[in-house]
Each structure stands twice: as C-alpha cells, then as structure tokens.
Amino acid sequence: MSDAAFADFEHSIEVLTRPQLRKMLALILRRLFTFKSSPAKKTFVRKLGGLEKGFWIADDFDETPDCLSEYT
C-alpha cells in the first residue's frame, strides 16, 4: 500500500465514530473466523488388478520399425 493510500485509509478510520468502528471490527472478525479454506484435495485411491483379462502384445513387437531401420 502506498503512503498516500495508507494516509487516506488512516483518515477514513479517524473519522468513524466508536459504534461504527465496533461494527467494522465485528465484520472483519466475523469474516476472519468464518473464512473457509480451500477444500482438501481428494486423494486418488489405486485399485489393485487391471490385468484380469490379460494383455496383448503385437506380433511384430521385437521388429525394428521402418523409421528406425537406418540406426540398426
């Protein structure tokens, strides 16, 4: 906050009456105490399994792809 903004804020506070200050303080405190933090992150629970049906490997799995043949 700049000095000018703080001075303006300070002047605004000085002009308030005691009941207005109490009300403002009550509102600030209520907001602070009822502030809800961000909800807790849900954790991902891993499930065991996933290969019950087995898995499949292509017949040409061990063959070098054509695009890489010059490197062999």
DAMO-V138786 format. One record per residue. N is the residue number from 1. RES is the residue in three letters. PHI is phi as a letter, one per 40 degrees, with the letter a starting at -180 (none if undefined). PSI is psi as a letter, one per 40 degrees, with the letter a starting at -180 (NA if undefined). D_LAST is the distance of its C-alpha to the last C-alpha in Angstrom with 2 decimals. Layout:
BEGIN
n=N res=RES phi=PHI psi=PSI d_last=D_LAST
n=N res=RES phi=PHI psi=PSI d_last=D_LAST
END
This chain:
BEGIN
n=1 res=MET phi=none psi=h d_last=65.67
n=2 res=SER phi=c psi=i d_last=67.38
n=3 res=ASP phi=c psi=d d_last=70.80
n=4 res=ALA phi=c psi=d d_last=72.47
n=5 res=ALA phi=c psi=d d_last=70.93
n=6 res=PHE phi=c psi=d d_last=71.95
n=7 res=ALA phi=c psi=d d_last=75.46
n=8 res=ASP phi=c psi=d d_last=75.74
n=9 res=PHE phi=c psi=d d_last=74.59
n=10 res=GLU phi=c psi=d d_last=77.03
n=11 res=HIS phi=c psi=d d_last=79.86
n=12 res=SER phi=c psi=d d_last=79.05
n=13 res=ILE phi=c psi=d d_last=79.27
n=14 res=GLU phi=c psi=d d_last=82.58
n=15 res=VAL phi=c psi=d d_last=84.19
n=16 res=LEU phi=c psi=i d_last=83.52
n=17 res=THR phi=c psi=i d_last=86.34
n=18 res=ARG phi=d psi=d d_last=86.11
n=19 res=PRO phi=c psi=d d_last=85.69
n=20 res=GLN phi=c psi=d d_last=82.94
n=21 res=LEU phi=c psi=d d_last=81.15
n=22 res=ARG phi=c psi=d d_last=81.48
n=23 res=LYS phi=c psi=d d_last=80.10
n=24 res=MET phi=c psi=d d_last=77.14
n=25 res=LEU phi=c psi=d d_last=76.42
n=26 res=ALA phi=c psi=d d_last=76.69
n=27 res=LEU phi=c psi=d d_last=74.20
n=28 res=ILE phi=c psi=d d_last=71.73
n=29 res=LEU phi=c psi=d d_last=72.07
n=30 res=ARG phi=c psi=d d_last=71.77
n=31 res=ARG phi=c psi=d d_last=68.55
n=32 res=LEU phi=c psi=d d_last=67.15
n=33 res=PHE phi=c psi=d d_last=68.06
n=34 res=THR phi=b psi=e d_last=66.89
n=35 res=PHE phi=c psi=h d_last=63.61
n=36 res=LYS phi=c psi=h d_last=60.87
n=37 res=SER phi=c psi=i d_last=57.63
n=38 res=SER phi=c psi=i d_last=54.40
n=39 res=PRO phi=c psi=i d_last=53.79
n=40 res=ALA phi=c psi=i d_last=51.76
n=41 res=LYS phi=c psi=h d_last=48.14
n=42 res=LYS phi=c psi=h d_last=47.46
n=43 res=THR phi=c psi=i d_last=45.10
n=44 res=PHE phi=c psi=h d_last=42.44
n=45 res=VAL phi=c psi=h d_last=42.93
n=46 res=ARG phi=c psi=i d_last=39.91
n=47 res=LYS phi=b psi=h d_last=40.44
n=48 res=LEU phi=c psi=i d_last=39.08
n=49 res=GLY phi=h psi=a d_last=37.29
n=50 res=GLY phi=h psi=e d_last=35.38
n=51 res=LEU phi=b psi=f d_last=33.49
n=52 res=GLU phi=d psi=d d_last=36.60
n=53 res=LYS phi=c psi=e d_last=35.27
n=54 res=GLY phi=g psi=a d_last=31.94
n=55 res=PHE phi=a psi=i d_last=28.50
n=56 res=TRP phi=b psi=h d_last=26.04
n=57 res=ILE phi=b psi=h d_last=22.29
n=58 res=ALA phi=c psi=i d_last=20.68
n=59 res=ASP phi=c psi=d d_last=19.95
n=60 res=ASP phi=c psi=f d_last=16.33
n=61 res=PHE phi=d psi=d d_last=15.76
n=62 res=ASP phi=c psi=e d_last=13.08
n=63 res=GLU phi=c psi=i d_last=11.11
n=64 res=THR phi=c psi=h d_last=8.22
n=65 res=PRO phi=c psi=i d_last=10.33
n=66 res=ASP phi=d psi=d d_last=10.52
n=67 res=CYS phi=c psi=e d_last=10.71
n=68 res=LEU phi=b psi=e d_last=7.26
n=69 res=SER phi=c psi=d d_last=5.61
n=70 res=GLU phi=c psi=e d_last=5.68
n=71 res=TYR phi=c psi=e d_last=3.83
n=72 res=THR phi=c psi=NA d_last=0.00
END
